[in-house]
Amino acid sequence: MPSDLPPPRPVVVAYDPTWRPQATALLTELRSALGPLALRAEHIGSTSIPGMDAKPILDLQLSVGDLDAAAEAFGQALGERGFERLPYERDHVPAGRDEDPDRWVKRYWRRREHPGHLDVNLHVRLAGSPNERLALLFRDWFRAHPEAVPAYARFKRVLAGSVADLDAYVDVKDPVVDLVVEVAESWAAATGWTVWGPA
């Protein structure tokens, strides 16, 4: 929805160990409400990584077999739980990847200022898609490399304090995520990691 308001400033806070159980509880609720079209439900993003400072917004991922069917089926149940769908239907493709951007499609809902709950970004992605995989690889690489968490957390804190709004924050952070993912890809190849976890 168009707005004359400026984009919000990013806020990065210290890791909160309650983020993970809150995400688990919400994922359980969503899987129950949304039924078998939700093939998989995962807590992703910085709030899913122990010790990682983050924006206090849970990132959740649902994997589905058909985005349009899922969007139609999920709309009412998500609306009843305070979610609104936004028109962001494609993820950032990491630099240097010669891939069709249409493989990076998604459907996106968010929930803000829901009484008694953290804000939520809900990413619905195709099972087997590169953007589904990237979200899980990013999380699992950091979980397997806790020594890398403080440096990335500091980068995000400094960045949040240096930019005027969330759009600028994302524009600067995306290329850094691309670099992390390149390292993570080497780790995945060496360890046999898959979207289902380490081999």
RARAUR-V607666 format. One record per backbone hydrogen bond with DSSP energy under -0.5 kcal/mol. NH is the residue of the N-H (numbers start at 1). CO is the residue of the C=O. Records with the same first field share a line. If there is no record, write none. Layout:
NH: CO ; CO
This chain:
13: 54
17: 15
19: 16
21: 17
22: 18
23: 19
24: 20
25: 21
26: 22
27: 23
28: 24
29: 25
30: 26
31: 27
32: 28
33: 29
34: 30
35: 31
37: 34
38: 35
39: 37 ; 63
40: 63
42: 61
44: 42 ; 59
48: 45
49: 46
50: 48
52: 49
53: 51
54: 13
57: 55
58: 119
59: 44
60: 58 ; 121
61: 42
62: 123
63: 40
64: 125
70: 66
71: 67
72: 68
73: 69
74: 70
75: 71
78: 74
79: 75
80: 76
81: 77 ; 78
82: 79
83: 78
84: 110
86: 108
88: 86
89: 87
91: 104
94: 92
97: 94
98: 96
99: 97
103: 100
104: 101
105: 102
106: 89
107: 124
108: 86
109: 122
110: 84
111: 120
117: 114
119: 56
120: 111
121: 58
122: 109
123: 60 ; 121
124: 107 ; 122
125: 62 ; 123
126: 105
127: 64
129: 126
131: 103
133: 129
134: 130
135: 131
136: 132
137: 133
138: 134
139: 135
140: 136
141: 137
142: 138
143: 139
144: 140
145: 141 ; 142
148: 145
149: 146
150: 146
152: 148
153: 149
154: 150
155: 151
156: 152
157: 153
158: 154
159: 155
160: 156
161: 157
162: 159
163: 159
166: 8
169: 165
170: 166
171: 167
172: 168
173: 169
174: 170
175: 171
176: 172
177: 173
178: 174
179: 175
180: 176
181: 177
182: 178
183: 179
184: 180
185: 181
186: 182
187: 183
188: 184
189: 185
190: 186
191: 187
192: 188
193: 188
194: 197
197: 194
199: 191
